[in-house]
Amino acid sequence: MKNDLRDRRERHDLSQADLAAEVDVTRQTINSIERGRYDPSLELAFELATYFDCRIEDIFDPE
Amino acid sequence: MSTTQDHPARRGQRYNRIIMAVFAVGIVSFFAGMLLDQTFVGLVVYAVACLGGITALLYLQFASSVQLSDEREQRLHERASGALIMIAAYVGLPVVIGLYLLDNLGYYTIPPVVWGGIYAYSALFLLWGVVYTVVRYNA
């Protein structure tokens, strides 16, 4: 699943560790999501959308 | 934004790494004891490290609010466990069937130690079936 998490994170001037702390996962999980190697759970997707104040489908594109 | 702030997932990851390091120390001590002709000392360190590690894992998992792994790590564990069971099934089953055939045809007599392995192998799948049933009914 494609996503623009990296762009959003960088626009908010956040490191992967910062974002990981905000949504309570490890930095490696954020890295894997950004690289498209891991699709987050619905719960984490909601947390990311809430943090960036957008909808899940604004971040994630199922193609 | 701060990057040094500790948070539950990171704390759990750190605890997990410490416990894995304790297990590693125990295993290395066990083999080092054998190599250095200090088998008993190595065994004591191994036992203390492993029992301590297991106790710490049980405490953190069931008696504390610490989450040892986040969702991605849990999924990795699930995938690794599934792959292990598949490998054991696809590789182990033909071997066991082959041994039974050879034994029954009189080409090979299965020694007691191999029978022990076959029983352990069978018990693994029996246990997997029980655990799967419990998980399924609780899902």
N, CA and C atoms of all chains as a GROMACS GRO file, in nm:
protein
  606
    1MET      N    1   0.085  -0.119   0.000
    1MET     CA    2   0.000   0.000   0.000
    1MET      C    3   0.089   0.125   0.000
    2LYS      N    4   0.063   0.214  -0.097
    2LYS     CA    5   0.144   0.337  -0.105
    2LYS      C    6   0.099   0.435   0.003
    3ASN      N    7   0.191   0.521   0.044
    3ASN     CA    8   0.153   0.624   0.141
    3ASN      C    9   0.246   0.744   0.128
    4ASP      N   10   0.200   0.856   0.181
    4ASP     CA   11   0.284   0.976   0.176
    4ASP      C   12   0.328   1.016   0.317
    5LEU      N   13   0.346   0.916   0.401
    5LEU     CA   14   0.379   0.943   0.541
    5LEU      C   15   0.511   1.019   0.554
    6ARG      N   16   0.607   0.982   0.472
    6ARG     CA   17   0.738   1.048   0.481
    6ARG      C   18   0.725   1.198   0.450
    7ASP      N   19   0.651   1.229   0.344
    7ASP     CA   20   0.632   1.372   0.308
    7ASP      C   21   0.565   1.447   0.422
    8ARG      N   22   0.460   1.388   0.476
    8ARG     CA   23   0.386   1.454   0.585
    8ARG      C   24   0.477   1.472   0.708
    9ARG      N   25   0.551   1.369   0.738
    9ARG     CA   26   0.640   1.377   0.854
    9ARG      C   27   0.743   1.487   0.836
   10GLU      N   28   0.801   1.494   0.718
   10GLU     CA   29   0.904   1.594   0.693
   10GLU      C   30   0.845   1.735   0.690
   11ARG      N   31   0.721   1.747   0.640
   11ARG     CA   32   0.655   1.879   0.640
   11ARG      C   33   0.633   1.928   0.783
   12HIS      N   34   0.611   1.833   0.874
   12HIS     CA   35   0.591   1.868   1.015
   12HIS      C   36   0.724   1.874   1.092
   13ASP      N   37   0.833   1.863   1.018
   13ASP     CA   38   0.967   1.870   1.078
   13ASP      C   39   0.985   1.767   1.191
   14LEU      N   40   0.942   1.646   1.162
   14LEU     CA   41   0.951   1.538   1.261
   14LEU      C   42   1.052   1.434   1.215
   15SER      N   43   1.126   1.380   1.308
   15SER     CA   44   1.209   1.263   1.274
   15SER      C   45   1.120   1.138   1.285
   16GLN      N   46   1.170   1.026   1.237
   16GLN     CA   47   1.093   0.902   1.251
   16GLN      C   48   1.072   0.869   1.399
   17ALA      N   49   1.174   0.896   1.480
   17ALA     CA   50   1.162   0.868   1.624
   17ALA      C   51   1.056   0.958   1.688
   18ASP      N   52   1.049   1.084   1.644
   18ASP     CA   53   0.947   1.176   1.699
   18ASP      C   54   0.806   1.124   1.669
   19LEU      N   55   0.786   1.088   1.541
   19LEU     CA   56   0.653   1.041   1.502
   19LEU      C   57   0.620   0.910   1.573
   20ALA      N   58   0.720   0.824   1.585
   20ALA     CA   59   0.699   0.696   1.656
   20ALA      C   60   0.653   0.722   1.799
   21ALA      N   61   0.716   0.820   1.864
   21ALA     CA   62   0.677   0.853   2.001
   21ALA      C   63   0.535   0.906   2.007
   22GLU      N   64   0.496   0.982   1.906
   22GLU     CA   65   0.361   1.040   1.906
   22GLU      C   66   0.252   0.935   1.894
   23VAL      N   67   0.280   0.829   1.818
   23VAL     CA   68   0.176   0.727   1.796
   23VAL      C   69   0.210   0.596   1.869
   24ASP      N   70   0.313   0.601   1.951
   24ASP     CA   71   0.351   0.489   2.039
   24ASP      C   72   0.381   0.359   1.965
   25VAL      N   73   0.470   0.369   1.867
   25VAL     CA   74   0.527   0.249   1.805
   25VAL      C   75   0.678   0.271   1.800
   26THR      N   76   0.751   0.172   1.751
   26THR     CA   77   0.896   0.190   1.742
   26THR      C   78   0.933   0.267   1.614
   27ARG      N   79   1.052   0.324   1.616
   27ARG     CA   80   1.099   0.398   1.498
   27ARG      C   81   1.104   0.306   1.375
   28GLN      N   82   1.139   0.180   1.399
   28GLN     CA   83   1.149   0.085   1.288
   28GLN      C   84   1.014   0.064   1.220
   29THR      N   85   0.907   0.073   1.298
   29THR     CA   86   0.773   0.056   1.240
   29THR      C   87   0.741   0.172   1.147
   30ILE      N   88   0.772   0.295   1.191
   30ILE     CA   89   0.750   0.411   1.103
   30ILE      C   90   0.833   0.397   0.976
   31ASN      N   91   0.957   0.356   0.992
   31ASN     CA   92   1.045   0.338   0.876
   31ASN      C   93   0.988   0.235   0.779
   32SER      N   94   0.938   0.124   0.832
   32SER     CA   95   0.881   0.018   0.746
   32SER      C   96   0.756   0.066   0.674
   33ILE      N   97   0.674   0.144   0.743
   33ILE     CA   98   0.553   0.197   0.678
   33ILE      C   99   0.593   0.290   0.564
   34GLU      N  100   0.687   0.379   0.590
   34GLU     CA  101   0.729   0.475   0.488
   34GLU      C  102   0.786   0.406   0.366
   35ARG      N  103   0.855   0.296   0.389
   35ARG     CA  104   0.915   0.223   0.277
   35ARG      C  105   0.816   0.128   0.210
   36GLY      N  106   0.694   0.125   0.260
   36GLY     CA  107   0.591   0.040   0.200
   36GLY      C  108   0.609  -0.107   0.231
   37ARG      N  109   0.686  -0.136   0.334
   37ARG     CA  110   0.712  -0.277   0.367
   37ARG      C  111   0.620  -0.328   0.476
   38TYR      N  112   0.546  -0.238   0.537
   38TYR     CA  113   0.454  -0.280   0.642
   38TYR      C  114   0.326  -0.197   0.633
   39ASP      N  115   0.213  -0.266   0.627
   39ASP     CA  116   0.082  -0.198   0.629
   39ASP      C  117   0.034  -0.193   0.772
   40PRO      N  118   0.011  -0.073   0.824
   40PRO     CA  119  -0.027  -0.062   0.966
   40PRO      C  120  -0.166  -0.116   0.993
   41SER      N  121  -0.192  -0.145   1.120
   41SER     CA  122  -0.327  -0.186   1.159
   41SER      C  123  -0.420  -0.066   1.141
   42LEU      N  124  -0.550  -0.095   1.142
   42LEU     CA  125  -0.648   0.012   1.130
   42LEU      C  126  -0.632   0.111   1.246
   43GLU      N  127  -0.604   0.058   1.363
   43GLU     CA  128  -0.588   0.143   1.482
   43GLU      C  129  -0.471   0.241   1.464
   44LEU      N  130  -0.359   0.190   1.414
   44LEU     CA  131  -0.243   0.278   1.395
   44LEU      C  132  -0.269   0.376   1.280
   45ALA      N  133  -0.337   0.329   1.177
   45ALA     CA  134  -0.371   0.419   1.065
   45ALA      C  135  -0.458   0.535   1.116
   46PHE      N  136  -0.552   0.504   1.203
   46PHE     CA  137  -0.637   0.609   1.262
   46PHE      C  138  -0.552   0.706   1.346
   47GLU      N  139  -0.460   0.649   1.421
   47GLU     CA  140  -0.376   0.736   1.505
   47GLU      C  141  -0.292   0.830   1.420
   48LEU      N  142  -0.239   0.778   1.311
   48LEU     CA  143  -0.158   0.862   1.221
   48LEU      C  144  -0.245   0.970   1.157
   49ALA      N  145  -0.365   0.929   1.113
   49ALA     CA  146  -0.456   1.026   1.051
   49ALA      C  147  -0.497   1.134   1.152
   50THR      N  148  -0.524   1.092   1.274
   50THR     CA  149  -0.561   1.189   1.378
   50THR      C  150  -0.445   1.285   1.405
   51TYR      N  151  -0.325   1.228   1.410
   51TYR     CA  152  -0.210   1.314   1.439
   51TYR      C  153  -0.191   1.418   1.329
   52PHE      N  154  -0.205   1.378   1.204
   52PHE     CA  155  -0.185   1.471   1.092
   52PHE      C  156  -0.313   1.545   1.054
   53ASP      N  157  -0.418   1.521   1.132
   53ASP     CA  158  -0.546   1.589   1.113
   53ASP      C  159  -0.597   1.573   0.970
   54CYS      N  160  -0.604   1.449   0.927
   54CYS     CA  161  -0.655   1.420   0.793
   54CYS      C  162  -0.726   1.286   0.796
   55ARG      N  163  -0.773   1.240   0.679
   55ARG     CA  164  -0.838   1.109   0.674
   55ARG      C  165  -0.734   1.002   0.645
   56ILE      N  166  -0.767   0.879   0.677
   56ILE     CA  167  -0.672   0.768   0.650
   56ILE      C  168  -0.638   0.762   0.502
   57GLU      N  169  -0.741   0.779   0.418
   57GLU     CA  170  -0.716   0.767   0.274
   57GLU      C  171  -0.636   0.884   0.217
   58ASP      N  172  -0.619   0.989   0.297
   58ASP     CA  173  -0.530   1.097   0.253
   58ASP      C  174  -0.384   1.054   0.265
   59ILE      N  175  -0.358   0.967   0.361
   59ILE     CA  176  -0.220   0.919   0.382
   59ILE      C  177  -0.194   0.792   0.301
   60PHE      N  178  -0.290   0.700   0.308
   60PHE     CA  179  -0.269   0.568   0.247
   60PHE      C  180  -0.351   0.553   0.119
   61ASP      N  181  -0.286   0.499   0.018
   61ASP     CA  182  -0.352   0.476  -0.110
   61ASP      C  183  -0.347   0.326  -0.140
   62PRO      N  184  -0.465   0.260  -0.139
   62PRO     CA  185  -0.464   0.115  -0.162
   62PRO      C  186  -0.433   0.079  -0.307
   63GLU      N  187  -0.425   0.176  -0.396
   63GLU     CA  188  -0.396   0.158  -0.540
   63GLU      C  189  -0.509   0.088  -0.611
   64MET      N  190   1.079   1.962   1.787
   64MET     CA  191   1.029   1.838   1.846
   64MET      C  192   1.142   1.764   1.916
   65SER      N  193   1.111   1.704   2.030
   65SER     CA  194   1.214   1.631   2.102
   65SER      C  195   1.231   1.491   2.045
   66THR      N  196   1.352   1.445   2.043
   66THR     CA  197   1.377   1.310   1.992
   66THR      C  198   1.419   1.216   2.104
   67THR      N  199   1.446   1.270   2.220
   67THR     CA  200   1.498   1.187   2.327
   67THR      C  201   1.389   1.136   2.421
   68GLN      N  202   1.267   1.182   2.399
   68GLN     CA  203   1.159   1.146   2.491
   68GLN      C  204   1.134   0.995   2.489
   69ASP      N  205   1.129   0.937   2.609
   69ASP     CA  206   1.102   0.795   2.620
   69ASP      C  207   0.951   0.774   2.609
   70HIS      N  208   0.909   0.670   2.542
   70HIS     CA  209   0.767   0.640   2.532
   70HIS      C  210   0.749   0.489   2.544
   71PRO      N  211   0.626   0.444   2.572
   71PRO     CA  212   0.605   0.302   2.605
   71PRO      C  213   0.663   0.203   2.503
   72ALA      N  214   0.643   0.227   2.375
   72ALA     CA  215   0.692   0.132   2.275
   72ALA      C  216   0.844   0.123   2.279
   73ARG      N  217   0.909   0.239   2.294
   73ARG     CA  218   1.054   0.241   2.297
   73ARG      C  219   1.107   0.175   2.425
   74ARG      N  220   1.037   0.202   2.534
   74ARG     CA  221   1.078   0.143   2.662
   74ARG      C  222   1.064  -0.010   2.654
   75GLY      N  223   0.952  -0.056   2.599
   75GLY     CA  224   0.931  -0.200   2.584
   75GLY      C  225   1.037  -0.263   2.496
   76GLN      N  226   1.073  -0.194   2.389
   76GLN     CA  227   1.177  -0.245   2.299
   76GLN      C  228   1.311  -0.258   2.373
   77ARG      N  229   1.339  -0.159   2.458
   77ARG     CA  230   1.465  -0.162   2.534
   77ARG      C  231   1.465  -0.278   2.634
   78TYR      N  232   1.353  -0.295   2.705
   78TYR     CA  233   1.344  -0.408   2.800
   78TYR      C  234   1.360  -0.541   2.726
   79ASN      N  235   1.296  -0.550   2.611
   79ASN     CA  236   1.302  -0.673   2.532
   79ASN      C  237   1.447  -0.704   2.494
   80ARG      N  238   1.520  -0.601   2.451
   80ARG     CA  239   1.659  -0.621   2.410
   80ARG      C  240   1.746  -0.663   2.529
   81ILE      N  241   1.720  -0.602   2.644
   81ILE     CA  242   1.797  -0.638   2.764
   81ILE      C  243   1.774  -0.785   2.799
   82ILE      N  244   1.648  -0.827   2.794
   82ILE     CA  245   1.616  -0.966   2.829
   82ILE      C  246   1.678  -1.063   2.728
   83MET      N  247   1.673  -1.028   2.599
   83MET     CA  248   1.736  -1.113   2.497
   83MET      C  249   1.887  -1.121   2.521
   84ALA      N  250   1.947  -1.010   2.564
   84ALA     CA  251   2.091  -1.010   2.594
   84ALA      C  252   2.121  -1.102   2.712
   85VAL      N  253   2.031  -1.104   2.811
   85VAL     CA  254   2.049  -1.193   2.927
   85VAL      C  255   2.044  -1.339   2.881
   86PHE      N  256   1.948  -1.371   2.793
   86PHE     CA  257   1.941  -1.507   2.738
   86PHE      C  258   2.070  -1.541   2.663
   87ALA      N  259   2.118  -1.445   2.584
   87ALA     CA  260   2.240  -1.469   2.505
   87ALA      C  261   2.359  -1.496   2.597
   88VAL      N  262   2.368  -1.419   2.705
   88VAL     CA  263   2.477  -1.440   2.801
   88VAL      C  264   2.470  -1.581   2.858
   89GLY      N  265   2.349  -1.625   2.891
   89GLY     CA  266   2.330  -1.759   2.945
   89GLY      C  267   2.374  -1.866   2.847
   90ILE      N  268   2.335  -1.852   2.721
   90ILE     CA  269   2.369  -1.953   2.619
   90ILE      C  270   2.519  -1.955   2.594
   91VAL      N  271   2.578  -1.835   2.581
   91VAL     CA  272   2.724  -1.828   2.559
   91VAL      C  273   2.798  -1.888   2.678
   92SER      N  274   2.750  -1.861   2.799
   92SER     CA  275   2.815  -1.915   2.920
   92SER      C  276   2.809  -2.068   2.921
   93PHE      N  277   2.695  -2.121   2.878
   93PHE     CA  278   2.678  -2.266   2.874
   93PHE      C  279   2.784  -2.331   2.786
   94PHE      N  280   2.800  -2.277   2.664
   94PHE     CA  281   2.898  -2.334   2.572
   94PHE      C  282   3.041  -2.303   2.616
   95ALA      N  283   3.061  -2.183   2.671
   95ALA     CA  284   3.195  -2.148   2.720
   95ALA      C  285   3.235  -2.241   2.834
   96GLY      N  286   3.139  -2.273   2.921
   96GLY     CA  287   3.165  -2.366   3.030
   96GLY      C  288   3.209  -2.502   2.980
   97MET      N  289   3.145  -2.549   2.874
   97MET     CA  290   3.183  -2.679   2.817
   97MET      C  291   3.323  -2.672   2.755
   98LEU      N  292   3.351  -2.563   2.685
   98LEU     CA  293   3.481  -2.549   2.619
   98LEU      C  294   3.595  -2.535   2.721
   99LEU      N  295   3.566  -2.468   2.831
   99LEU     CA  296   3.670  -2.441   2.931
   99LEU      C  297   3.672  -2.544   3.044
  100ASP      N  298   3.598  -2.653   3.021
  100ASP     CA  299   3.590  -2.760   3.121
  100ASP      C  300   3.534  -2.709   3.254
  101GLN      N  301   3.442  -2.616   3.246
  101GLN     CA  302   3.372  -2.562   3.365
  101GLN      C  303   3.222  -2.579   3.342
  102THR      N  304   3.186  -2.702   3.309
  102THR     CA  305   3.047  -2.728   3.268
  102THR      C  306   2.946  -2.684   3.373
  103PHE      N  307   2.974  -2.716   3.499
  103PHE     CA  308   2.875  -2.684   3.603
  103PHE      C  309   2.856  -2.533   3.618
  104VAL      N  310   2.968  -2.460   3.618
  104VAL     CA  311   2.959  -2.314   3.630
  104VAL      C  312   2.878  -2.256   3.513
  105GLY      N  313   2.911  -2.305   3.394
  105GLY     CA  314   2.839  -2.260   3.275
  105GLY      C  315   2.691  -2.292   3.285
  106LEU      N  316   2.661  -2.410   3.337
  106LEU     CA  317   2.521  -2.452   3.350
  106LEU      C  318   2.447  -2.365   3.451
  107VAL      N  319   2.515  -2.330   3.561
  107VAL     CA  320   2.452  -2.245   3.663
  107VAL      C  321   2.421  -2.107   3.604
  108VAL      N  322   2.518  -2.049   3.533
  108VAL     CA  323   2.496  -1.917   3.472
  108VAL      C  324   2.381  -1.926   3.371
  109TYR      N  325   2.382  -2.032   3.292
  109TYR     CA  326   2.277  -2.055   3.191
  109TYR      C  327   2.140  -2.062   3.258
  110ALA      N  328   2.132  -2.142   3.366
  110ALA     CA  329   2.003  -2.160   3.435
  110ALA      C  330   1.956  -2.029   3.496
  111VAL      N  331   2.046  -1.958   3.563
  111VAL     CA  332   2.008  -1.831   3.627
  111VAL      C  333   1.963  -1.731   3.521
  112ALA      N  334   2.040  -1.721   3.412
  112ALA     CA  335   2.007  -1.624   3.307
  112ALA      C  336   1.872  -1.658   3.243
  113CYS      N  337   1.852  -1.783   3.208
  113CYS     CA  338   1.728  -1.822   3.140
  113CYS      C  339   1.606  -1.810   3.232
  114LEU      N  340   1.620  -1.858   3.356
  114LEU     CA  341   1.506  -1.848   3.448
  114LEU      C  342   1.476  -1.702   3.481
  115GLY      N  343   1.584  -1.623   3.497
  115GLY     CA  344   1.565  -1.479   3.522
  115GLY      C  345   1.498  -1.412   3.404
  116GLY      N  346   1.543  -1.447   3.284
  116GLY     CA  347   1.484  -1.388   3.163
  116GLY      C  348   1.337  -1.425   3.149
  117ILE      N  349   1.306  -1.554   3.173
  117ILE     CA  350   1.166  -1.599   3.162
  117ILE      C  351   1.079  -1.529   3.266
  118THR      N  352   1.132  -1.519   3.388
  118THR     CA  353   1.057  -1.451   3.495
  118THR      C  354   1.030  -1.305   3.458
  119ALA      N  355   1.134  -1.239   3.406
  119ALA     CA  356   1.118  -1.099   3.366
  119ALA      C  357   1.015  -1.085   3.254
  120LEU      N  358   1.022  -1.176   3.156
  120LEU     CA  359   0.927  -1.172   3.044
  120LEU      C  360   0.784  -1.190   3.094
  121LEU      N  361   0.765  -1.291   3.180
  121LEU     CA  362   0.631  -1.318   3.233
  121LEU      C  363   0.578  -1.199   3.312
  122TYR      N  364   0.666  -1.141   3.396
  122TYR     CA  365   0.624  -1.026   3.476
  122TYR      C  366   0.583  -0.909   3.386
  123LEU      N  367   0.670  -0.879   3.289
  123LEU     CA  368   0.642  -0.763   3.204
  123LEU      C  369   0.516  -0.784   3.119
  124GLN      N  370   0.495  -0.909   3.076
  124GLN     CA  371   0.380  -0.937   2.988
  124GLN      C  372   0.248  -0.939   3.064
  125PHE      N  373   0.250  -0.995   3.184
  125PHE     CA  374   0.123  -1.019   3.253
  125PHE      C  375   0.101  -0.935   3.377
  126ALA      N  376   0.206  -0.875   3.432
  126ALA     CA  377   0.188  -0.802   3.558
  126ALA      C  378   0.233  -0.657   3.550
  127SER      N  379   0.260  -0.610   3.430
  127SER     CA  380   0.300  -0.469   3.418
  127SER      C  381   0.230  -0.410   3.296
  128SER      N  382   0.238  -0.279   3.285
  128SER     CA  383   0.174  -0.212   3.171
  128SER      C  384   0.269  -0.198   3.053
  129VAL      N  385   0.390  -0.250   3.068
  129VAL     CA  386   0.490  -0.238   2.961
  129VAL      C  387   0.451  -0.327   2.843
  130GLN      N  388   0.457  -0.269   2.724
  130GLN     CA  389   0.430  -0.347   2.604
  130GLN      C  390   0.565  -0.380   2.541
  131LEU      N  391   0.599  -0.510   2.539
  131LEU     CA  392   0.733  -0.549   2.496
  131LEU      C  393   0.757  -0.532   2.347
  132SER      N  394   0.651  -0.533   2.269
  132SER     CA  395   0.669  -0.519   2.125
  132SER      C  396   0.551  -0.443   2.067
  133ASP      N  397   0.576  -0.372   1.959
  133ASP     CA  398   0.464  -0.301   1.896
  133ASP      C  399   0.399  -0.392   1.790
  134GLU      N  400   0.301  -0.339   1.720
  134GLU     CA  401   0.221  -0.425   1.632
  134GLU      C  402   0.302  -0.486   1.519
  135ARG      N  403   0.402  -0.413   1.466
  135ARG     CA  404   0.481  -0.468   1.358
  135ARG      C  405   0.566  -0.586   1.408
  136GLU      N  406   0.625  -0.569   1.526
  136GLU     CA  407   0.706  -0.677   1.582
  136GLU      C  408   0.619  -0.800   1.612
  137GLN      N  409   0.497  -0.775   1.662
  137GLN     CA  410   0.406  -0.888   1.687
  137GLN      C  411   0.373  -0.960   1.558
  138ARG      N  412   0.353  -0.881   1.449
  138ARG     CA  413   0.322  -0.945   1.322
  138ARG      C  414   0.442  -1.024   1.270
  139LEU      N  415   0.562  -0.971   1.292
  139LEU     CA  416   0.683  -1.044   1.251
  139LEU      C  417   0.694  -1.177   1.326
  140HIS      N  418   0.662  -1.171   1.458
  140HIS     CA  419   0.664  -1.295   1.538
  140HIS      C  420   0.564  -1.396   1.481
  141GLU      N  421   0.445  -1.348   1.448
  141GLU     CA  422   0.341  -1.437   1.395
  141GLU      C  423   0.384  -1.499   1.263
  142ARG      N  424   0.444  -1.417   1.176
  142ARG     CA  425   0.488  -1.468   1.046
  142ARG      C  426   0.600  -1.570   1.063
  143ALA      N  427   0.694  -1.539   1.154
  143ALA     CA  428   0.805  -1.632   1.177
  143ALA      C  429   0.754  -1.764   1.234
  144SER      N  430   0.658  -1.755   1.328
  144SER     CA  431   0.603  -1.878   1.387
  144SER      C  432   0.529  -1.960   1.282
  145GLY      N  433   0.452  -1.892   1.198
  145GLY     CA  434   0.380  -1.961   1.091
  145GLY      C  435   0.476  -2.028   0.994
  146ALA      N  436   0.584  -1.956   0.959
  146ALA     CA  437   0.682  -2.012   0.866
  146ALA      C  438   0.750  -2.134   0.928
  147LEU      N  439   0.780  -2.126   1.058
  147LEU     CA  440   0.844  -2.237   1.127
  147LEU      C  441   0.756  -2.362   1.124
  148ILE      N  442   0.628  -2.344   1.152
  148ILE     CA  443   0.536  -2.458   1.152
  148ILE      C  444   0.525  -2.517   1.011
  149MET      N  445   0.519  -2.429   0.910
  149MET     CA  446   0.510  -2.478   0.772
  149MET      C  447   0.633  -2.558   0.733
  150ILE      N  448   0.750  -2.505   0.768
  150ILE     CA  449   0.876  -2.575   0.736
  150ILE      C  450   0.879  -2.709   0.808
  151ALA      N  451   0.841  -2.707   0.936
  151ALA     CA  452   0.841  -2.832   1.014
  151ALA      C  453   0.747  -2.934   0.951
  152ALA      N  454   0.631  -2.886   0.902
  152ALA     CA  455   0.534  -2.978   0.842
  152ALA      C  456   0.583  -3.031   0.708
  153TYR      N  457   0.625  -2.940   0.620
  153TYR     CA  458   0.660  -2.981   0.484
  153TYR      C  459   0.791  -3.059   0.477
  154VAL      N  460   0.882  -3.032   0.569
  154VAL     CA  461   1.010  -3.103   0.570
  154VAL      C  462   1.002  -3.225   0.662
  155GLY      N  463   0.943  -3.205   0.778
  155GLY     CA  464   0.943  -3.312   0.879
  155GLY      C  465   0.852  -3.428   0.846
  156LEU      N  466   0.734  -3.398   0.793
  156LEU     CA  467   0.637  -3.505   0.768
  156LEU      C  468   0.689  -3.608   0.666
  157PRO      N  469   0.743  -3.564   0.551
  157PRO     CA  470   0.798  -3.665   0.458
  157PRO      C  471   0.909  -3.748   0.521
  158VAL      N  472   0.990  -3.685   0.607
  158VAL     CA  473   1.098  -3.758   0.673
  158VAL      C  474   1.041  -3.867   0.765
  159VAL      N  475   0.940  -3.828   0.844
  159VAL     CA  476   0.879  -3.924   0.936
  159VAL      C  477   0.812  -4.038   0.858
  160ILE      N  478   0.739  -4.003   0.754
  160ILE     CA  479   0.672  -4.106   0.672
  160ILE      C  480   0.777  -4.200   0.610
  161GLY      N  481   0.886  -4.139   0.560
  161GLY     CA  482   0.994  -4.219   0.502
  161GLY      C  483   1.054  -4.316   0.603
  162LEU      N  484   1.075  -4.268   0.724
  162LEU     CA  485   1.130  -4.354   0.830
  162LEU      C  486   1.037  -4.470   0.862
  163TYR      N  487   0.905  -4.439   0.873
  163TYR     CA  488   0.806  -4.545   0.900
  163TYR      C  489   0.812  -4.651   0.789
  164LEU      N  490   0.817  -4.605   0.664
  164LEU     CA  491   0.818  -4.698   0.550
  164LEU      C  492   0.943  -4.786   0.554
  165LEU      N  493   1.058  -4.721   0.571
  165LEU     CA  494   1.184  -4.796   0.574
  165LEU      C  495   1.184  -4.898   0.688
  166ASP      N  496   1.129  -4.855   0.802
  166ASP     CA  497   1.125  -4.943   0.919
  166ASP      C  498   1.034  -5.062   0.893
  167ASN      N  499   0.917  -5.035   0.834
  167ASN     CA  500   0.821  -5.142   0.809
  167ASN      C  501   0.867  -5.236   0.698
  168LEU      N  502   0.943  -5.182   0.602
  168LEU     CA  503   0.992  -5.266   0.492
  168LEU      C  504   1.119  -5.342   0.530
  169GLY      N  505   1.170  -5.311   0.649
  169GLY     CA  506   1.286  -5.386   0.698
  169GLY      C  507   1.420  -5.334   0.650
  170TYR      N  508   1.422  -5.215   0.587
  170TYR     CA  509   1.550  -5.160   0.540
  170TYR      C  510   1.623  -5.083   0.650
  171TYR      N  511   1.549  -5.044   0.750
  171TYR     CA  512   1.608  -4.958   0.854
  171TYR      C  513   1.528  -4.977   0.983
  172THR      N  514   1.601  -4.983   1.093
  172THR     CA  515   1.533  -4.993   1.223
  172THR      C  516   1.546  -4.858   1.293
  173ILE      N  517   1.432  -4.800   1.322
  173ILE     CA  518   1.434  -4.668   1.387
  173ILE      C  519   1.489  -4.683   1.529
  174PRO      N  520   1.603  -4.616   1.558
  174PRO     CA  521   1.660  -4.628   1.693
  174PRO      C  522   1.577  -4.549   1.795
  175PRO      N  523   1.591  -4.584   1.925
  175PRO     CA  524   1.511  -4.518   2.030
  175PRO      C  525   1.523  -4.366   2.028
  176VAL      N  526   1.644  -4.315   2.002
  176VAL     CA  527   1.661  -4.169   2.005
  176VAL      C  528   1.580  -4.101   1.894
  177VAL      N  529   1.570  -4.169   1.780
  177VAL     CA  530   1.491  -4.113   1.669
  177VAL      C  531   1.342  -4.120   1.703
  178TRP      N  532   1.303  -4.231   1.768
  178TRP     CA  533   1.163  -4.240   1.814
  178TRP      C  534   1.130  -4.122   1.906
  179GLY      N  535   1.226  -4.089   1.993
  179GLY     CA  536   1.207  -3.974   2.081
  179GLY      C  537   1.183  -3.846   2.002
  180GLY      N  538   1.261  -3.831   1.894
  180GLY     CA  539   1.244  -3.714   1.807
  180GLY      C  540   1.108  -3.714   1.740
  181ILE      N  541   1.063  -3.834   1.696
  181ILE     CA  542   0.932  -3.844   1.630
  181ILE      C  543   0.820  -3.808   1.729
  182TYR      N  544   0.832  -3.858   1.851
  182TYR     CA  545   0.731  -3.826   1.953
  182TYR      C  546   0.730  -3.675   1.982
  183ALA      N  547   0.849  -3.616   1.993
  183ALA     CA  548   0.857  -3.472   2.020
  183ALA      C  549   0.796  -3.393   1.904
  184TYR      N  550   0.826  -3.439   1.783
  184TYR     CA  551   0.773  -3.374   1.662
  184TYR      C  552   0.620  -3.384   1.661
  185SER      N  553   0.568  -3.501   1.693
  185SER     CA  554   0.423  -3.519   1.696
  185SER      C  555   0.360  -3.434   1.806
  186ALA      N  556   0.429  -3.426   1.922
  186ALA     CA  557   0.377  -3.346   2.034
  186ALA      C  558   0.371  -3.199   1.997
  187LEU      N  559   0.470  -3.154   1.918
  187LEU     CA  560   0.471  -3.014   1.876
  187LEU      C  561   0.343  -2.980   1.799
  188PHE      N  562   0.306  -3.068   1.706
  188PHE     CA  563   0.187  -3.040   1.626
  188PHE      C  564   0.058  -3.057   1.706
  189LEU      N  565   0.060  -3.152   1.798
  189LEU     CA  566  -0.056  -3.169   1.886
  189LEU      C  567  -0.075  -3.042   1.969
  190LEU      N  568   0.034  -2.992   2.023
  190LEU     CA  569   0.029  -2.870   2.104
  190LEU      C  570  -0.016  -2.752   2.018
  191TRP      N  571   0.036  -2.745   1.895
  191TRP     CA  572  -0.005  -2.637   1.804
  191TRP      C  573  -0.156  -2.643   1.782
  192GLY      N  574  -0.209  -2.763   1.762
  192GLY     CA  575  -0.352  -2.780   1.741
  192GLY      C  576  -0.434  -2.733   1.860
  193VAL      N  577  -0.386  -2.765   1.979
  193VAL     CA  578  -0.456  -2.723   2.101
  193VAL      C  579  -0.455  -2.570   2.112
  194VAL      N  580  -0.335  -2.513   2.092
  194VAL     CA  581  -0.322  -2.367   2.103
  194VAL      C  582  -0.407  -2.298   1.997
  195TYR      N  583  -0.405  -2.351   1.876
  195TYR     CA  584  -0.485  -2.292   1.767
  195TYR      C  585  -0.633  -2.295   1.804
  196THR      N  586  -0.678  -2.407   1.858
  196THR     CA  587  -0.820  -2.420   1.896
  196THR      C  588  -0.857  -2.317   2.002
  197VAL      N  589  -0.771  -2.304   2.102
  197VAL     CA  590  -0.798  -2.205   2.209
  197VAL      C  591  -0.803  -2.064   2.150
  198VAL      N  592  -0.703  -2.032   2.067
  198VAL     CA  593  -0.697  -1.898   2.007
  198VAL      C  594  -0.821  -1.873   1.921
  199ARG      N  595  -0.860  -1.975   1.846
  199ARG     CA  596  -0.974  -1.960   1.755
  199ARG      C  597  -1.103  -1.934   1.832
  200TYR      N  598  -1.121  -2.007   1.942
  200TYR     CA  599  -1.245  -1.988   2.017
  200TYR      C  600  -1.247  -1.858   2.095
  201ASN      N  601  -1.130  -1.800   2.116
  201ASN     CA  602  -1.124  -1.672   2.186
  201ASN      C  603  -1.118  -1.554   2.090
  202ALA      N  604  -1.110  -1.583   1.961
  202ALA     CA  605  -1.097  -1.473   1.862
  202ALA      C  606  -1.234  -1.410   1.834
   0.00000   0.00000   0.00000
